[in-house]
Amino acid sequence: MSRATTIQQVLDQLDVIIEDCIANNSRLGLFAYIYRRTTAEIAAEIALGNFENNQRLEDMDVVFANLYLDAYKDYKNGQLVSTSWAFAFDQENEPLTILQHIMLGMNAHINLDLGVATASTMSGQEILEIEADFNKVNDILFQIVNEMQDRLSRVTPMMFILDWLGKNNDEKAIDFSMRKARQQSWNSANLLWSLGGENNKETINNLDNLVLKLSQVVKAPKSKFLRFLLKFMHKFETKEVNVILTRLKSD
């Protein structure tokens, strides 16, 4: 497949990845599904003209998506990818919870790729011009947090434990974590943009290594209790990717 140039092509290519993951019972399809859902939501907002500069936002979203799509294709073809994506992909067959597999993808994509994509899109322009639209995406993403959590509860019966531990404020916690990650991405974008495309390779590598450390914590939290809880949750989860995605997608 050629590189995506429109958000619809991004959605089409994500569909191909999801179908491939279903055919191979690959848990990499879990993040791909969540990413497709969020991308579809952003595409809908673009179609409604709800951004300050809808074409520029779509351009950035396509650049952003291609970083993931390229990483997935390159990894499957045995080529080098960023260390954070390599780590996420390497966990494909590890007995992690559905939530952990999703978070590994989100960590690599938001904490590394988003800053790179934003800086690249705004090269030669004033980066502050895209800040309002960048922040608006935060609001759009939070709008579907409740939906995603309801869908995850279909395949993670022990999800109520996280609700209980979070004292029913887990949506706010997810929102805070997402906003915190995107704020860090905005900071990274500004740094990379200021350095310029020819001078930021070392900085991107440094960011990649930091994101890898976060991924390692996602896989194996420092808290023994949390590690035990995640193993307990995994025990009761649906294991077949086709079943998981069918339940996630059903209305």
C-alpha positions as a LaTeX table, in Angstrom:
\begin{tabular}{lrrr}
\hline
Residue & $x$ (\AA) & $y$ (\AA) & $z$ (\AA) \\
\hline
Met1 & 0.00 & 0.00 & 0.00 \\
Ser2 & 1.15 & 3.52 & $-0.76$ \\
Arg3 & 1.38 & 6.11 & 2.01 \\
Ala4 & $-1.90$ & 7.68 & 3.04 \\
Thr5 & $-2.46$ & 11.23 & 1.83 \\
Thr6 & $-6.00$ & 11.79 & 3.18 \\
Ile7 & $-7.70$ & 10.92 & 6.45 \\
Gln8 & $-10.01$ & 8.52 & 4.58 \\
Gln9 & $-6.98$ & 6.62 & 3.28 \\
Val10 & $-5.73$ & 6.47 & 6.87 \\
Leu11 & $-9.02$ & 4.89 & 7.95 \\
Asp12 & $-8.86$ & 2.43 & 5.03 \\
Gln13 & $-5.32$ & 1.36 & 5.93 \\
Leu14 & $-6.25$ & 0.98 & 9.58 \\
Asp15 & $-9.08$ & $-1.31$ & 8.47 \\
Val16 & $-6.54$ & $-3.46$ & 6.62 \\
Ile17 & $-4.36$ & $-3.71$ & 9.73 \\
Ile18 & $-7.34$ & $-4.61$ & 11.90 \\
Glu19 & $-8.46$ & $-7.34$ & 9.48 \\
Asp20 & $-4.90$ & $-8.70$ & 9.33 \\
Cys21 & $-4.74$ & $-8.78$ & 13.12 \\
Ile22 & $-8.07$ & $-10.59$ & 13.31 \\
Ala23 & $-6.87$ & $-13.18$ & 10.80 \\
Asn24 & $-3.69$ & $-13.77$ & 12.80 \\
Asn25 & $-5.20$ & $-13.36$ & 16.28 \\
Ser26 & $-2.71$ & $-10.55$ & 16.84 \\
Arg27 & $-3.27$ & $-8.31$ & 19.85 \\
Leu28 & $-1.68$ & $-5.45$ & 17.92 \\
Gly29 & $-5.15$ & $-5.01$ & 16.50 \\
Leu30 & $-6.38$ & $-3.69$ & 19.87 \\
Phe31 & $-4.56$ & $-0.37$ & 19.59 \\
Ala32 & $-5.33$ & $-0.23$ & 15.87 \\
Tyr33 & $-9.05$ & $-0.39$ & 16.66 \\
Ile34 & $-8.89$ & 2.36 & 19.31 \\
Tyr35 & $-6.81$ & 4.50 & 16.98 \\
Arg36 & $-9.27$ & 4.03 & 14.15 \\
Arg37 & $-12.15$ & 5.03 & 16.41 \\
Thr38 & $-10.43$ & 8.25 & 17.49 \\
Thr39 & $-9.34$ & 9.04 & 13.92 \\
Ala40 & $-12.91$ & 8.59 & 12.70 \\
Glu41 & $-14.09$ & 11.03 & 15.36 \\
Ile42 & $-11.54$ & 13.62 & 14.28 \\
Ala43 & $-12.47$ & 13.05 & 10.63 \\
Ala44 & $-16.11$ & 13.74 & 11.50 \\
Glu45 & $-15.17$ & 16.99 & 13.22 \\
Ile46 & $-13.09$ & 18.04 & 10.20 \\
Ala47 & $-16.04$ & 17.29 & 7.90 \\
Leu48 & $-18.19$ & 19.57 & 10.07 \\
Gly49 & $-15.58$ & 22.33 & 9.80 \\
Asn50 & $-15.06$ & 22.53 & 13.54 \\
Phe51 & $-11.37$ & 23.43 & 13.49 \\
Glu52 & $-9.81$ & 26.83 & 12.87 \\
Asn53 & $-7.96$ & 25.39 & 9.88 \\
Asn54 & $-9.54$ & 22.10 & 8.88 \\
Gln55 & $-7.22$ & 21.31 & 5.96 \\
Arg56 & $-4.12$ & 21.90 & 8.07 \\
Leu57 & $-5.49$ & 19.72 & 10.85 \\
Glu58 & $-6.17$ & 16.93 & 8.36 \\
Asp59 & $-2.67$ & 17.32 & 6.93 \\
Met60 & $-1.19$ & 16.98 & 10.42 \\
Asp61 & $-3.40$ & 14.02 & 11.27 \\
Val62 & $-2.26$ & 12.22 & 8.11 \\
Val63 & 1.41 & 12.87 & 8.89 \\
Phe64 & 0.73 & 11.67 & 12.43 \\
Ala65 & $-1.02$ & 8.51 & 11.26 \\
Asn66 & 1.68 & 7.64 & 8.74 \\
Leu67 & 4.23 & 7.46 & 11.54 \\
Tyr68 & 2.22 & 4.59 & 13.02 \\
Leu69 & 1.29 & 3.00 & 9.70 \\
Asp70 & 4.92 & 3.07 & 8.53 \\
Ala71 & 6.14 & 1.68 & 11.84 \\
Tyr72 & 3.66 & $-1.19$ & 11.65 \\
Lys73 & 4.55 & $-2.07$ & 8.05 \\
Asp74 & 8.30 & $-1.75$ & 8.65 \\
Tyr75 & 8.14 & $-3.91$ & 11.78 \\
Lys76 & 6.21 & $-6.61$ & 9.93 \\
Asn77 & 8.83 & $-6.49$ & 7.16 \\
Gly78 & 11.71 & $-6.88$ & 9.61 \\
Gln79 & 12.95 & $-3.32$ & 9.22 \\
Leu80 & 14.11 & $-0.99$ & 11.97 \\
Val81 & 11.53 & 1.12 & 13.77 \\
Ser82 & 11.72 & 3.44 & 16.77 \\
Thr83 & 12.58 & 1.68 & 20.03 \\
Ser84 & 9.25 & 2.63 & 21.62 \\
Trp85 & 7.26 & 1.18 & 18.72 \\
Ala86 & 9.50 & $-1.89$ & 18.57 \\
Phe87 & 8.85 & $-2.51$ & 22.27 \\
Ala88 & 5.09 & $-2.10$ & 21.82 \\
Phe89 & 5.03 & $-4.46$ & 18.84 \\
Asp90 & 7.28 & $-6.98$ & 20.60 \\
Gln91 & 4.59 & $-7.47$ & 23.27 \\
Glu92 & 2.18 & $-8.87$ & 20.68 \\
Asn93 & 2.01 & $-12.30$ & 22.28 \\
Glu94 & 2.76 & $-11.34$ & 25.88 \\
Pro95 & 0.04 & $-12.10$ & 28.47 \\
Leu96 & $-0.79$ & $-8.45$ & 29.13 \\
Thr97 & $-4.25$ & $-7.01$ & 29.69 \\
Ile98 & $-6.18$ & $-5.52$ & 26.80 \\
Leu99 & $-5.73$ & $-2.12$ & 28.42 \\
Gln100 & $-1.94$ & $-2.54$ & 28.59 \\
His101 & $-1.71$ & $-3.43$ & 24.90 \\
Ile102 & $-3.73$ & $-0.34$ & 24.04 \\
Met103 & $-1.66$ & 1.89 & 26.34 \\
Leu104 & 1.62 & 0.70 & 24.82 \\
Gly105 & 0.42 & 1.89 & 21.43 \\
Met106 & $-0.94$ & 5.14 & 22.81 \\
Asn107 & 2.32 & 5.83 & 24.63 \\
Ala108 & 4.47 & 5.47 & 21.51 \\
His109 & 2.04 & 7.33 & 19.28 \\
Ile110 & 1.14 & 10.27 & 21.52 \\
Asn111 & 4.34 & 10.76 & 23.49 \\
Leu112 & 6.66 & 10.36 & 20.50 \\
Asp113 & 4.88 & 10.57 & 17.14 \\
Leu114 & 2.54 & 13.46 & 17.90 \\
Gly115 & 5.31 & 15.93 & 18.65 \\
Val116 & 7.23 & 14.84 & 15.55 \\
Ala117 & 4.15 & 15.15 & 13.32 \\
Thr118 & 3.19 & 18.57 & 14.66 \\
Ala119 & 6.68 & 20.01 & 14.25 \\
Ser120 & 6.93 & 18.57 & 10.75 \\
Thr121 & 3.53 & 19.94 & 9.70 \\
Met122 & 4.38 & 23.43 & 10.95 \\
Ser123 & 7.88 & 23.56 & 9.48 \\
Gly124 & 8.39 & 27.00 & 7.96 \\
Gln125 & 5.27 & 28.33 & 9.69 \\
Glu126 & 4.53 & 29.73 & 13.14 \\
Ile127 & 3.78 & 26.73 & 15.32 \\
Leu128 & 1.50 & 28.70 & 17.64 \\
Glu129 & $-0.98$ & 28.98 & 14.77 \\
Ile130 & $-1.99$ & 25.36 & 15.26 \\
Glu131 & $-2.13$ & 25.38 & 19.08 \\
Ala132 & $-5.88$ & 25.99 & 19.36 \\
Asp133 & $-6.71$ & 23.12 & 17.00 \\
Phe134 & $-4.14$ & 20.91 & 18.72 \\
Asn135 & $-5.87$ & 21.54 & 22.05 \\
Lys136 & $-9.33$ & 21.03 & 20.54 \\
Val137 & $-8.34$ & 17.48 & 19.73 \\
Asn138 & $-7.96$ & 16.90 & 23.49 \\
Asp139 & $-11.62$ & 17.77 & 23.97 \\
Ile140 & $-12.66$ & 15.49 & 21.10 \\
Leu141 & $-10.69$ & 12.57 & 22.51 \\
Phe142 & $-12.20$ & 12.97 & 25.97 \\
Gln143 & $-15.70$ & 12.91 & 24.48 \\
Ile144 & $-15.18$ & 9.26 & 23.53 \\
Val145 & $-13.46$ & 8.15 & 26.76 \\
Asn146 & $-16.75$ & 7.06 & 28.33 \\
Glu147 & $-17.71$ & 5.22 & 25.17 \\
Met148 & $-14.37$ & 3.42 & 25.02 \\
Gln149 & $-14.57$ & 2.47 & 28.67 \\
Asp150 & $-18.05$ & 1.02 & 28.23 \\
Arg151 & $-16.83$ & $-0.96$ & 25.23 \\
Leu152 & $-13.77$ & $-2.25$ & 27.11 \\
Ser153 & $-15.97$ & $-3.51$ & 29.94 \\
Arg154 & $-17.49$ & $-5.95$ & 27.42 \\
Val155 & $-14.16$ & $-7.76$ & 27.10 \\
Thr156 & $-12.59$ & $-6.95$ & 30.47 \\
Pro157 & $-15.04$ & $-8.22$ & 33.10 \\
Met158 & $-12.82$ & $-7.01$ & 35.94 \\
Met159 & $-12.86$ & $-3.42$ & 34.66 \\
Phe160 & $-15.10$ & $-2.52$ & 37.59 \\
Ile161 & $-12.07$ & $-2.97$ & 39.85 \\
Leu162 & $-10.38$ & 0.00 & 38.22 \\
Asp163 & $-13.63$ & 1.93 & 38.59 \\
Trp164 & $-13.68$ & 1.11 & 42.28 \\
Leu165 & $-10.03$ & 1.94 & 42.82 \\
Gly166 & $-10.51$ & 5.19 & 40.94 \\
Lys167 & $-13.57$ & 5.99 & 43.10 \\
Asn168 & $-15.53$ & 6.40 & 39.88 \\
Asn169 & $-13.22$ & 9.20 & 38.77 \\
Asp170 & $-11.37$ & 7.04 & 36.29 \\
Glu171 & $-12.69$ & 8.99 & 33.32 \\
Lys172 & $-11.17$ & 12.14 & 34.80 \\
Ala173 & $-7.93$ & 10.27 & 35.44 \\
Ile174 & $-7.83$ & 9.07 & 31.83 \\
Asp175 & $-8.59$ & 12.58 & 30.64 \\
Phe176 & $-5.85$ & 14.00 & 32.84 \\
Ser177 & $-3.33$ & 11.43 & 31.64 \\
Met178 & $-4.29$ & 12.03 & 28.02 \\
Arg179 & $-4.05$ & 15.79 & 28.40 \\
Lys180 & $-0.76$ & 15.45 & 30.26 \\
Ala181 & 0.65 & 13.29 & 27.48 \\
Arg182 & $-0.57$ & 15.66 & 24.79 \\
Gln183 & 0.81 & 18.65 & 26.71 \\
Gln184 & 4.17 & 16.93 & 26.78 \\
Ser185 & 3.80 & 16.28 & 23.05 \\
Trp186 & 3.11 & 19.98 & 22.50 \\
Asn187 & 6.28 & 20.82 & 24.42 \\
Ser188 & 8.22 & 18.29 & 22.33 \\
Ala189 & 6.71 & 19.70 & 19.13 \\
Asn190 & 7.86 & 23.20 & 20.04 \\
Leu191 & 11.36 & 21.94 & 20.79 \\
Leu192 & 11.63 & 19.97 & 17.54 \\
Trp193 & 10.12 & 22.84 & 15.54 \\
Ser194 & 12.65 & 25.28 & 16.99 \\
Leu195 & 15.55 & 22.97 & 16.13 \\
Gly196 & 14.41 & 22.47 & 12.53 \\
Gly197 & 14.16 & 19.25 & 10.55 \\
Glu198 & 17.89 & 18.90 & 9.89 \\
Asn199 & 18.88 & 19.24 & 13.54 \\
Asn200 & 16.38 & 17.27 & 15.54 \\
Lys201 & 17.29 & 13.63 & 14.86 \\
Glu202 & 19.27 & 13.30 & 18.10 \\
Thr203 & 16.46 & 14.94 & 20.06 \\
Ile204 & 13.92 & 12.54 & 18.55 \\
Asn205 & 16.13 & 9.62 & 19.56 \\
Asn206 & 16.33 & 10.99 & 23.10 \\
Leu207 & 12.56 & 11.35 & 23.23 \\
Asp208 & 12.20 & 7.82 & 21.90 \\
Asn209 & 14.34 & 6.47 & 24.74 \\
Leu210 & 12.26 & 8.33 & 27.32 \\
Val211 & 9.05 & 6.96 & 25.84 \\
Leu212 & 10.56 & 3.46 & 25.93 \\
Lys213 & 11.04 & 3.81 & 29.70 \\
Leu214 & 7.37 & 4.72 & 30.07 \\
Ser215 & 6.41 & 1.70 & 27.98 \\
Gln216 & 8.44 & $-0.56$ & 30.27 \\
Val217 & 6.46 & 0.77 & 33.23 \\
Val218 & 3.19 & 0.14 & 31.38 \\
Lys219 & 4.25 & $-3.47$ & 30.88 \\
Ala220 & 5.57 & $-3.97$ & 34.40 \\
Pro221 & 4.37 & $-1.33$ & 36.89 \\
Lys222 & 6.60 & $-0.80$ & 39.90 \\
Ser223 & 3.71 & $-1.50$ & 42.28 \\
Lys224 & 3.51 & $-5.21$ & 43.16 \\
Phe225 & $-0.19$ & $-4.81$ & 43.90 \\
Leu226 & $-0.86$ & $-3.28$ & 40.51 \\
Arg227 & 1.11 & $-6.04$ & 38.76 \\
Phe228 & $-0.97$ & $-8.62$ & 40.65 \\
Leu229 & $-4.19$ & $-6.79$ & 39.79 \\
Leu230 & $-3.34$ & $-6.68$ & 36.09 \\
Lys231 & $-2.55$ & $-10.40$ & 36.02 \\
Phe232 & $-5.85$ & $-11.07$ & 37.79 \\
Met233 & $-7.74$ & $-8.96$ & 35.25 \\
His234 & $-6.00$ & $-10.70$ & 32.34 \\
Lys235 & $-7.11$ & $-14.08$ & 33.66 \\
Phe236 & $-10.76$ & $-13.20$ & 33.10 \\
Glu237 & $-10.38$ & $-11.37$ & 29.81 \\
Thr238 & $-11.49$ & $-12.59$ & 26.41 \\
Lys239 & $-8.39$ & $-13.88$ & 24.59 \\
Glu240 & $-9.52$ & $-14.19$ & 20.95 \\
Val241 & $-8.80$ & $-10.95$ & 19.08 \\
Asn242 & $-11.70$ & $-11.51$ & 16.69 \\
Val243 & $-14.12$ & $-11.82$ & 19.63 \\
Ile244 & $-12.60$ & $-8.81$ & 21.39 \\
Leu245 & $-12.87$ & $-6.54$ & 18.35 \\
Thr246 & $-16.36$ & $-7.79$ & 17.45 \\
Arg247 & $-17.58$ & $-6.93$ & 20.94 \\
Leu248 & $-15.77$ & $-3.59$ & 20.93 \\
Lys249 & $-17.29$ & $-2.62$ & 17.59 \\
Ser250 & $-20.85$ & $-3.79$ & 18.25 \\
Asp251 & $-23.49$ & $-1.16$ & 19.10 \\
\hline
\end{tabular}
